[in-house]
Amino acid sequence: MTASPTTAGPTPAAEPRATTAAPASQPSSSPRPAEFAPVGRIPVVEVSPVIEDGRWPAKGTVGEAFPVRATVFREGHDAVAATAVLVAPDGTDHSWATMYDIAPGLDRYEAWLMPDAPGDWGFRVEGWSDPYATWSHDATIKVEAGVDVELMLTEGALVLERAADRELPADVRAVLRDGIVGLQDTARTPAARLAAGTGPQVRAALAAHPLRDMVSPSATYPLVVHRERALVGSWYEVFPRSEGAYRDESGKWVSGTLRTAADRLGRIAEMGFDVVYLTPVHPIGTTNRKGPNNTLVAGPDDPGSPYGIGGPEGGHDAIHPDLGTFDDFDHFVARARELGMEVALDLALQCSPDHPWVTEHPEWFTTRADGTIAYAENPPKKYQDIYPLNFDNDPEGIYDAIHDVVERWISHGVTLFRVDNPHTKPLTFWQRLLGEVRRDHPEVIFLSEAFTRPAMMRTLGAIGFHQSYTYFAWRSAKQEMGDYLMELAYETDARLRPAFWPTTHDILTPYMQQGGSAAFAIRAVLAATGSPTWGIYSGYELVENVARPGAEEQIDNEKYQYKQRDWSRAASLGIADLLGKLNAIRRAHPALQRLRNVAIHPTSDDQILCFSKRLTPQQSPTGEEDTVVVVLTLDPFTTREGVLDLDLAALGLRAAGDGPVMAASDELGGETYLWGARPFVRLDPHARCAHILHVRAL
């Protein structure tokens, strides 16, 4: 991060006003042209990251560098340059960075900026004419050719005089003055005089304090900056009623409580998780209550799905009596905080037929032709125990009720919400709710559970959701996984922050069903290193991989019954130990806590994936470079071996003949390898499915 340039640009031109559309009843015969918008002396176009021309802000995170790109050019052959400027929430210029040409011949420039506090930030790109670069290019050619030698050297001295005649640090001005003296010293050869004006010290001085002509700023585009947890987190999901559940002497289930769930938080914290996520804790309806394994008839002791929210005891603002009271919930939150964890709560906006809202506000639901209220369906799936809200009938009433619910849980220490199926509710509702909660509680984070079409997922992110579930669970082939990592890092990063979950209480893919403990290890490594935010569903340590016949979810699912787990088995399976190591590695390496820094490296085996994450010192919150290479097998059955073709430039390294160029320390196993650009690897999914390597130059 550097100080603002000493030469300020002109005030940006006002953005054009929107034209008035013709009334719908009187369509215009031809469109009206947009009002004149000056292009700028040095055109700056195709700026990113910009969403819908600035309609919604791009996403930023405290301490996360983000790339600003733009196309900058001009007429003729004089040199142009560009500066990216970060604008603080108070409207002042916070910092700037010189942009570099990343696509020679296409005039595409890039720089990285880093906000350091939450808030509503902005950024702009300033294109400008570079008189020093223009002169040094022309002078080098002409002096070497013996053409206009004295004239070119004189013009160079004039350019440096202009540059030195500004408010500059004394050492910088001294460097420029020395350059002027050298250019004017006729006792030297022309080549020596030219070298005095184009030497590395002069170039470095003008790189840090450029002389800028014809500064042409773009519009200032919005950037919303959230706290780091919006980008980085390790989530652990629990059904609190299963934590401590047991059968009494008569064989009847006794529910776990928020207190017994709090007793288990220590083990979750020991594995390094920093967010504990609770499925709904509210009263559950009895009408059409689901039985075990989603059967339509529940027995008298079956607890029902916690997603069938609402009963005589209350709705979304109440706690199921079996789980305890708000005092117990407060105890749970306090214990989590003692252990360094935040609490996330499921926000599932649907009701059981017994929810108080059904009788108090029947207009909030869809009534069918026969007078009954429509239950939820996603054909062929049916959810007879759930009534969806209809936001068309009384949107203000529904909004106020839900806003009150969210405020209540925030007042009890909830700082994150996992939102169930947000894509089935209007985007206008979410934009308003998330905007008002952010205004009043900027620390609160919303995770979107929207497994749906890309346009909906991305727009939910654009209008306010901080994080999103992704298609990660279903990406298992090498090419599609590599492509997906790149898409999330460089195509959708301004809209959508990913969260990788290998399994959830709804998802158990065929890969996880068939691959045994090796599949659970492989997907844990990939989730923990591939995304800054990842999550684990309780029981993952026990390799719970048996599916309900015909479904991609677990048999005897916690959604419909209690689950008593034998946690003593976890040690022998090794997954719990792996989860702890992965979280420790993530904490130790800032590169794994960032999204926009992925590179894919080819391998000779179609089941070995290799990718890296690198932060330069300027991008790193520690100020130190951090580079991690992840190599893993995607095959949970057989040993794989092959050769990696490492892109040394992406790792910040240079080739040195055929010998090793890096020390690669395996953070999982403790070994250190001396590698060149094409190392050999052998991966056994049952012993060592991956290398997570901290890479340093030799």
C-alpha positions in Angstrom: 0.0 0.0 0.0 1.4 3.4 -1.0 0.5 7.0 -0.4 -1.7 9.0 -2.8 0.1 10.4 -5.8 1.3 13.9 -5.6 -0.3 15.0 -8.8 -4.1 15.0 -8.3 -6.4 14.4 -11.2 -9.3 16.6 -12.2 -12.7 16.1 -10.6 -14.6 13.2 -12.3 -17.4 14.3 -14.5 -20.9 13.8 -13.2 -22.5 10.5 -14.2 -25.2 10.9 -16.8 -28.8 11.0 -15.5 -31.1 8.2 -16.5 -33.5 9.1 -19.3 -37.2 9.1 -18.7 -39.0 6.1 -20.2 -42.1 6.6 -22.4 -45.4 5.6 -20.7 -46.3 2.0 -21.3 -49.5 3.0 -23.0 -47.6 5.2 -25.5 -44.5 3.3 -26.7 -41.8 5.4 -28.1 -41.2 4.9 -31.9 -37.4 5.1 -31.3 -35.1 5.0 -28.3 -33.7 8.2 -27.0 -29.9 8.5 -27.0 -28.1 8.7 -23.7 -26.9 12.2 -22.7 -23.4 13.1 -23.6 -20.8 11.6 -21.3 -17.3 12.8 -21.8 -14.9 9.9 -22.5 -11.9 11.6 -20.9 -8.6 12.6 -22.5 -7.1 9.2 -21.7 -10.0 6.8 -22.1 -10.7 4.4 -19.2 -13.2 1.7 -20.1 -14.2 -1.9 -19.0 -13.4 -1.3 -15.4 -13.8 -4.3 -12.9 -14.9 -5.4 -10.4 -18.1 -3.7 -11.3 -21.6 -5.2 -10.9 -24.3 -4.0 -13.3 -22.4 -0.7 -14.0 -22.2 0.0 -10.2 -25.9 -0.8 -9.5 -24.7 -3.1 -6.6 -21.3 -3.0 -4.8 -18.6 -5.5 -5.5 -17.5 -7.5 -2.5 -14.4 -6.8 -0.4 -13.1 -8.0 2.9 -10.9 -6.3 5.5 -7.3 -7.3 4.8 -8.1 -9.0 1.5 -6.4 -7.5 -1.6 -8.6 -7.4 -4.6 -7.7 -6.8 -8.3 -8.8 -3.7 -10.1 -8.7 -4.0 -13.9 -9.4 -1.6 -16.7 -8.7 -1.0 -20.4 -6.7 2.3 -20.8 -5.4 3.7 -24.1 -5.0 6.9 -26.1 -4.5 8.1 -29.6 -1.1 8.2 -31.2 2.0 6.7 -29.7 2.7 8.6 -26.5 2.9 6.4 -23.4 -0.1 6.0 -21.2 -0.3 4.7 -17.6 -3.0 4.1 -15.1 -3.5 4.3 -11.3 -6.1 2.4 -9.2 -7.3 4.5 -6.3 -9.1 3.1 -3.2 -11.7 5.5 -1.8 -12.4 5.3 2.0 -16.0 5.4 3.4 -15.5 9.1 4.3 -14.9 9.9 0.6 -11.1 10.5 0.9 -8.5 8.7 -1.2 -7.2 6.0 1.1 -4.4 4.5 -1.1 -3.3 4.0 -4.6 -1.4 1.5 -6.7 0.3 1.7 -10.1 -1.5 -0.5 -12.7 0.5 -2.8 -14.9 -0.2 -4.1 -18.4 -1.3 -7.7 -18.1 -2.3 -8.2 -21.7 0.3 -6.6 -24.0 -1.4 -5.3 -27.2 -4.8 -5.3 -25.5 -4.2 -2.2 -23.2 -5.5 -4.2 -20.2 -4.1 -3.0 -16.9 -4.3 -4.4 -13.3 -3.4 -3.3 -9.8 -4.3 -4.7 -6.3 -5.9 -2.7 -3.5 -6.6 -3.6 0.1 -9.2 -2.1 2.4 -8.5 -2.1 6.1 -11.9 -1.5 7.7 -15.5 -2.5 7.1 -17.8 0.0 5.4 -19.0 1.4 2.1 -15.8 2.0 0.1 -15.2 2.8 -3.5 -12.5 2.7 -6.2 -11.7 4.4 -9.4 -9.1 4.1 -12.2 -7.2 7.1 -13.4 -5.7 7.0 -16.9 -2.9 9.5 -17.6 -0.3 10.4 -20.1 3.2 9.5 -19.0 5.7 12.2 -20.3 8.7 10.5 -18.7 8.0 7.1 -20.3 7.3 8.8 -23.6 10.6 10.6 -23.5 12.7 7.7 -22.3 11.4 5.4 -25.0 12.0 7.9 -27.8 15.3 9.1 -26.4 16.7 5.6 -26.1 16.0 4.9 -29.8 17.2 8.3 -31.1 20.4 8.6 -29.0 21.5 5.1 -29.9 20.8 6.0 -33.6 22.6 9.4 -33.3 19.4 11.3 -34.3 18.5 14.6 -32.5 20.8 13.6 -29.7 21.2 17.0 -28.0 17.6 17.9 -28.5 16.4 14.6 -26.8 18.8 15.0 -23.9 17.6 18.6 -23.4 14.0 17.5 -23.5 14.7 14.8 -20.9 16.2 17.4 -18.5 13.1 19.5 -18.9 10.8 16.5 -18.1 12.9 15.8 -15.0 12.8 19.4 -13.9 9.0 19.3 -14.1 9.0 16.2 -12.0 11.4 17.6 -9.4 9.5 20.9 -9.2 6.8 19.3 -6.9 6.3 18.5 -3.2 8.5 15.5 -2.9 10.6 13.8 -0.2 14.1 15.3 -0.2 15.8 12.0 -1.2 13.5 11.7 -4.2 14.1 15.2 -5.3 17.9 14.7 -5.0 17.7 11.6 -7.3 15.9 13.6 -9.9 18.3 16.6 -9.6 21.2 14.2 -10.1 19.5 13.0 -13.3 19.1 16.5 -14.6 22.8 17.3 -13.9 23.8 14.1 -15.7 21.7 14.9 -18.7 23.1 18.4 -19.0 26.8 17.4 -18.5 28.3 17.8 -22.0 31.6 16.5 -20.7 30.0 13.0 -20.7 29.3 10.9 -23.7 25.7 11.0 -25.0 25.2 7.4 -23.8 26.4 8.3 -20.3 24.1 11.3 -20.2 21.2 9.2 -21.3 22.0 6.7 -18.6 21.9 9.4 -16.0 18.3 10.3 -16.9 17.1 6.7 -17.4 18.9 4.8 -14.6 17.2 2.5 -12.1 17.2 5.2 -9.3 15.4 7.7 -11.5 12.9 5.1 -12.7 12.2 4.0 -9.2 11.7 7.5 -8.0 9.2 8.2 -10.8 7.4 4.9 -10.3 6.7 5.9 -6.7 6.0 9.5 -7.5 4.9 9.6 -11.2 4.6 12.7 -13.3 1.1 12.5 -14.6 -0.4 14.6 -17.4 -4.0 14.6 -18.7 -5.3 12.6 -15.7 -8.7 11.1 -16.7 -10.6 9.4 -13.9 -13.3 6.8 -14.3 -16.4 6.9 -12.2 -16.0 5.9 -8.6 -17.5 2.4 -8.3 -18.9 1.0 -5.0 -17.2 -1.7 -2.9 -18.8 -3.1 0.2 -16.2 -4.3 2.7 -17.1 -6.8 5.4 -15.2 -8.2 8.4 -12.9 -11.1 7.7 -15.3 -13.8 8.9 -17.4 -13.0 5.8 -14.6 -14.5 3.8 -12.8 -16.9 6.2 -14.3 -19.5 8.5 -14.4 -23.1 9.5 -18.0 -24.1 10.3 -19.2 -27.2 12.2 -22.9 -28.1 12.0 -24.9 -29.7 14.8 -28.5 -30.7 15.6 -28.6 -29.7 19.2 -31.3 -32.3 20.0 -28.9 -35.1 19.1 -26.1 -33.8 21.4 -26.6 -35.7 24.5 -29.8 -37.6 23.3 -30.3 -41.1 24.8 -32.9 -43.8 25.4 -34.2 -44.2 28.9 -34.8 -47.5 30.6 -38.1 -47.8 28.8 -36.5 -47.3 25.4 -38.0 -43.9 24.9 -35.8 -41.2 23.5 -34.8 -38.3 25.7 -33.8 -35.2 23.7 -30.4 -33.5 24.0 -30.5 -29.9 25.1 -28.7 -26.7 24.5 -26.8 -27.4 27.8 -25.7 -30.8 26.7 -24.8 -29.4 23.3 -22.7 -26.8 25.0 -20.8 -29.5 26.8 -19.6 -30.8 23.5 -18.3 -27.5 22.2 -14.8 -28.1 23.7 -14.3 -31.1 21.3 -15.4 -29.0 18.3 -13.1 -26.2 19.3 -10.2 -28.6 19.7 -10.6 -29.5 16.1 -10.1 -25.8 15.2 -13.5 -24.8 14.1 -14.5 -21.1 14.7 -18.2 -21.2 13.8 -20.7 -23.6 15.3 -23.9 -23.8 13.3 -27.2 -24.8 14.9 -30.1 -26.2 12.8 -33.4 -24.7 13.8 -34.0 -24.7 17.6 -37.7 -23.7 17.4 -40.9 -25.6 18.4 -41.9 -28.3 15.8 -45.5 -28.8 14.6 -47.4 -32.1 15.0 -49.7 -31.8 12.0 -48.3 -33.9 9.1 -45.1 -34.4 11.2 -42.6 -36.6 9.3 -41.4 -39.9 10.7 -38.0 -41.6 10.5 -36.4 -41.5 7.0 -39.0 -39.0 5.7 -42.0 -41.3 6.2 -45.4 -39.7 6.2 -46.6 -41.0 9.5 -44.8 -40.1 12.7 -45.0 -42.2 15.9 -46.0 -40.6 19.2 -42.3 -40.2 20.2 -40.9 -39.1 16.9 -39.5 -35.6 17.2 -40.3 -34.4 13.6 -38.2 -32.2 11.4 -36.9 -29.1 12.9 -37.6 -27.4 9.6 -41.4 -27.9 10.3 -41.2 -24.8 12.5 -44.0 -23.7 14.9 -46.4 -25.1 17.4 -48.4 -24.1 20.4 -45.2 -23.1 22.2 -44.4 -20.5 19.5 -42.7 -20.0 16.2 -39.4 -18.6 14.8 -38.9 -16.5 17.9 -39.2 -19.3 20.4 -37.1 -22.3 21.5 -38.3 -25.9 21.6 -39.1 -26.7 25.2 -37.1 -30.0 24.9 -33.9 -27.9 24.1 -34.3 -25.5 27.0 -34.9 -21.8 27.4 -33.3 -18.5 26.3 -31.1 -18.7 29.3 -29.8 -22.0 28.1 -29.3 -20.5 24.6 -27.4 -17.6 26.1 -25.2 -20.1 28.0 -24.5 -21.9 24.8 -23.4 -18.7 23.1 -21.3 -17.7 26.0 -19.5 -21.0 26.1 -18.9 -20.9 22.4 -17.3 -17.5 22.7 -15.1 -18.6 25.6 -13.7 -21.2 23.2 -13.2 -18.7 20.4 -16.2 -19.7 18.3 -19.2 -17.7 16.9 -22.7 -19.1 16.8 -24.6 -19.4 13.5 -28.4 -20.2 13.5 -30.5 -21.6 10.7 -33.0 -19.1 9.3 -35.7 -21.3 7.6 -38.6 -19.1 6.5 -41.4 -21.6 6.4 -44.0 -22.8 8.9 -45.6 -26.0 10.1 -49.4 -26.1 9.9 -49.4 -25.4 13.7 -47.3 -22.2 13.5 -49.0 -19.2 15.2 -48.7 -17.3 12.0 -51.1 -19.8 10.2 -54.0 -18.8 12.4 -53.0 -15.2 13.0 -52.2 -14.4 9.4 -53.7 -17.0 7.0 -53.2 -14.4 4.2 -49.4 -15.0 4.5 -49.9 -18.4 2.8 -51.2 -19.7 -0.5 -54.8 -21.0 -0.4 -55.7 -23.6 -3.0 -59.0 -23.9 -4.8 -60.3 -26.3 -2.2 -59.7 -23.9 0.6 -56.6 -25.7 2.0 -53.2 -24.2 2.4 -50.6 -25.3 -0.1 -47.7 -27.2 1.4 -44.2 -27.1 0.1 -43.2 -29.1 -3.0 -40.2 -29.6 -5.2 -41.5 -32.3 -7.4 -41.2 -35.2 -6.9 -40.3 -34.2 -3.3 -43.2 -33.2 -1.0 -43.0 -31.5 2.3 -46.5 -32.0 3.8 -45.3 -30.7 7.2 -44.3 -27.3 5.8 -46.3 -24.3 4.5 -44.3 -21.8 2.4 -44.8 -18.1 3.0 -46.5 -16.2 0.2 -44.8 -12.8 0.0 -47.4 -11.4 -2.5 -50.3 -10.9 -0.1 -49.0 -8.9 2.8 -45.3 -8.2 2.1 -45.0 -5.5 4.7 -46.5 -7.6 7.5 -44.3 -10.6 6.6 -41.2 -8.4 6.4 -41.8 -6.8 9.8 -42.4 -10.2 11.4 -39.2 -11.7 10.0 -37.1 -8.6 10.7 -38.3 -8.9 14.4 -37.2 -12.6 14.4 -33.8 -11.8 13.1 -33.4 -9.0 15.6 -34.3 -11.2 18.5 -31.7 -13.8 17.7 -29.1 -11.1 17.2 -29.9 -9.8 20.6 -29.1 -13.3 22.0 -25.6 -13.3 20.4 -26.1 -14.9 17.0 -23.7 -13.3 14.6 -24.2 -15.5 11.5 -27.3 -16.9 9.8 -27.4 -19.9 7.5 -30.4 -19.1 5.4 -32.4 -22.1 4.2 -33.5 -22.0 0.5 -33.3 -18.2 0.0 -34.0 -18.6 -3.7 -37.6 -19.4 -3.0 -38.2 -15.9 -1.5 -38.3 -12.6 -3.4 -35.0 -10.9 -4.0 -36.5 -7.6 -3.1 -37.2 -9.0 0.4 -33.7 -10.2 0.9 -32.2 -6.9 -0.4 -34.2 -4.9 2.1 -33.7 -7.2 5.0 -29.9 -7.7 4.6 -29.5 -4.0 3.9 -31.3 -3.0 7.1 -29.5 -5.6 9.2 -26.2 -4.5 7.9 -27.0 -0.9 8.7 -27.8 -1.8 12.3 -25.5 -4.8 12.8 -22.7 -4.7 10.3 -21.0 -7.6 12.1 -23.8 -10.0 11.2 -23.2 -12.4 8.3 -25.7 -14.3 6.1 -24.8 -17.6 4.3 -27.1 -18.5 1.4 -28.1 -22.1 1.0 -29.2 -21.8 -2.6 -28.4 -24.9 -4.6 -30.0 -23.6 -7.7 -29.3 -21.9 -11.1 -26.2 -19.8 -11.4 -28.1 -16.5 -12.1 -30.0 -16.8 -8.8 -27.0 -17.8 -6.8 -24.9 -14.9 -8.1 -27.6 -12.3 -7.7 -28.3 -13.4 -4.1 -24.7 -12.6 -3.5 -24.8 -9.3 -5.4 -27.7 -8.0 -3.4 -26.3 -8.7 0.0 -25.6 -12.3 1.0 -22.1 -12.5 2.4 -21.4 -16.2 1.5 -23.0 -19.0 -0.6 -23.1 -22.7 -0.7 -21.7 -23.9 -4.0 -21.8 -26.8 -6.4 -18.6 -28.1 -4.7 -20.2 -31.3 -3.4 -20.9 -32.5 -7.0 -17.6 -31.5 -8.5 -15.4 -34.5 -8.3 -13.6 -34.9 -11.7 -10.2 -33.2 -12.1 -11.0 -30.9 -14.9 -14.3 -29.7 -13.5 -12.9 -29.1 -10.1 -10.0 -27.1 -11.4 -12.3 -25.1 -13.6 -14.6 -24.5 -10.7 -11.8 -23.2 -8.5 -10.8 -20.7 -11.2 -14.4 -19.6 -11.8 -14.9 -18.8 -8.1 -11.6 -17.0 -7.8 -11.7 -14.9 -10.9 -15.2 -14.8 -12.5 -17.7 -14.6 -9.7 -15.5 -13.3 -6.8 -17.0 -9.8 -6.8 -20.5 -11.3 -6.3 -20.2 -14.6 -4.5 -18.0 -15.8 -1.7 -18.0 -19.6 -1.7 -18.4 -22.0 1.2 -17.3 -25.6 0.5 -19.2 -28.4 2.3 -18.3 -32.1 1.5 -21.6 -33.2 3.0 -24.6 -31.6 4.7 -27.7 -33.0 6.4 -29.3 -32.9 2.9 -26.4 -34.0 0.7 -24.5 -37.3 0.6 -23.2 -37.7 -3.0 -22.5 -41.1 -4.6 -18.7 -40.3 -4.3 -19.1 -40.0 -0.5 -21.3 -43.1 -0.3 -18.9 -45.3 -2.2 -15.4 -44.0 -1.3 -15.2 -44.9 2.3 -13.0 -43.0 4.8 -10.6 -42.1 1.9 -13.3 -40.1 0.2 -14.0 -38.3 3.4 -10.3 -37.4 3.8 -9.9 -36.3 0.2 -13.0 -34.1 0.2 -12.0 -32.6 3.6 -8.6 -31.6 2.2 -10.1 -30.2 -1.0 -12.8 -28.2 0.9 -10.4 -26.8 3.5 -7.7 -25.7 1.1 -9.9 -24.8 -1.9 -12.1 -22.3 -0.2 -11.5 -19.7 2.5 -14.8 -20.8 4.1 -15.6 -24.5 4.6 -18.0 -26.5 6.7 -18.4 -30.0 8.2 -21.6 -31.7 9.2 -21.6 -33.4 12.5 -20.7 -37.1 12.2 -18.2 -36.5 9.4 -15.5 -37.8 11.8 -17.4 -41.1 11.9 -17.5 -41.5 8.1 -21.3 -41.7 8.1 -21.8 -42.7 4.4 -24.8 -45.0 4.3 -27.6 -43.4 2.2 -31.3 -43.8 2.4 -32.2 -46.0 -0.6 -32.9 -43.9 -3.6 -31.8 -40.7 -2.1 -28.5 -38.6 -1.8 -28.9 -38.2 1.9 -28.0 -40.2 5.0 -30.2 -43.0 6.2 -31.7 -42.5 9.7 -31.3 -38.8 9.0 -31.2 -36.3 11.9 -33.8 -34.2 10.1 -36.4 -36.8 11.3 -35.0 -38.5 14.4 -32.5 -38.3 17.2 -29.0 -39.7 16.5 -26.8 -41.0 19.3 -23.2 -41.2 18.2 -20.3 -43.1 19.6 -17.6 -40.4 19.5 -15.0 -42.8 20.9 -14.8 -44.4 17.4 -13.6 -41.2 15.8 -9.9 -41.6 16.9 -9.5 -45.0 15.1 -10.9 -43.5 11.8 -8.4 -40.6 11.7 -10.8 -38.1 10.2 -11.1 -36.0 13.4 -7.4 -35.7 13.6 -7.2 -34.7 9.9 -9.9 -32.0 10.5 -7.8 -30.5 13.3 -4.7 -30.5 11.2 -6.5 -28.8 8.3 -7.8 -26.0 10.5 -4.4 -25.5 12.0 -2.8 -25.3 8.5 -5.4 -22.8 7.4 -4.7 -20.6 10.5 -1.0 -20.8 9.8 -1.2 -19.8 6.1 -2.9 -16.5 5.0 -2.8 -17.8 1.4 -5.4 -20.4 2.3 -7.6 -17.7 3.8 -8.0 -15.8 0.5 -10.0 -16.5 -2.6 -8.5 -14.5 -5.5 -5.1 -16.2 -5.6 -5.5 -19.7 -7.2 -3.4 -21.2 -9.9 -4.0 -24.7 -11.4 -0.9 -26.8 -12.3 -1.0 -29.6 -14.9 -0.3 -33.2 -13.8 0.4 -36.3 -15.8 -2.3 -38.3 -14.0 -6.0 -37.7 -14.6 -6.8 -38.3 -11.0 -4.2 -36.0 -9.4 -5.2 -32.4 -8.9 -2.6 -29.7 -8.2 -3.3 -26.1 -7.4 -1.5 -23.3 -5.5 -2.4 -20.3 -3.5 0.0 -17.4 -3.2 0.1 -14.0 -1.5 2.8 -11.5 -2.2 4.1 -9.4 0.7 1.9 -6.5 -0.5 -1.2 -8.8 -0.5 -0.5 -10.6 2.8 -1.9 -9.4 6.1 1.5 -10.4 7.7 3.6 -8.5 5.2 5.4 -11.7 4.3 5.0 -13.8 1.2 3.0 -17.0 1.6 2.8 -19.8 -1.0 1.0 -23.1 -0.6 0.9 -25.9 -3.1 -1.9 -28.6 -2.7 -1.5 -31.9 -4.5 -4.1 -34.6 -3.9 -5.6 -37.7 -5.4 -9.2 -37.6 -6.4 -9.3 -41.5 -6.5 -10.4 -42.9 -3.2 -9.7 -46.5 -4.2 -6.2 -46.9 -5.7 -2.7 -45.4 -5.3 -1.9 -42.8 -8.0 1.4 -41.4 -9.1 2.5 -38.9 -11.6 4.6 -35.8 -12.5 3.6 -32.3 -11.7 4.2 -29.5 -14.2 4.6 -26.5 -11.8 4.1 -23.0 -13.1 7.1 -21.4 -11.4 6.0 -17.9 -12.2 2.7 -18.5 -10.4 4.7 -19.6 -7.4 6.9 -16.5 -7.5 10.0 -18.6 -8.4 12.5 -18.7 -11.2 14.0 -21.7 -13.0 17.6 -22.5 -12.2 18.7 -25.1 -14.7 17.5 -28.6 -14.0 18.1 -28.5 -10.3 15.7 -27.8 -7.4 14.4 -24.3 -7.0 12.2 -24.7 -3.9 11.9 -26.2 -0.5 8.5 -27.8 -0.2 7.5 -28.5 3.4 4.6 -30.9 3.8 2.3 -29.4 6.5 0.4 -32.7 6.8 3.4 -35.1 7.2 6.3 -32.9 8.2 8.7 -33.9 5.4 10.5 -31.3 3.3 11.2 -31.9 -0.4 13.7 -30.1 -2.7 11.7 -29.7 -5.9 12.3 -28.5 -9.3 9.6 -27.6 -11.8 8.6 -31.2 -12.5 8.5 -33.3 -9.3 7.2 -36.8 -9.0 4.5 -37.6 -6.5 2.9 -40.8 -5.3 -0.4 -40.6 -3.3 -2.1 -43.5 -1.4 -5.7 -42.5 -0.6 -5.7 -44.8 2.5 -2.4 -43.4 3.9 -1.5 -40.1 2.4 -4.1 -38.7 0.0 -2.5 -35.3 -0.3 0.5 -33.0 0.2 -0.1 -29.5 1.5 3.2 -27.8 0.9 4.6 -24.6 2.2 6.9 -23.5 -0.7 9.9 -21.3 -0.3 12.7 -20.4 -2.8 16.1 -22.0 -2.3 
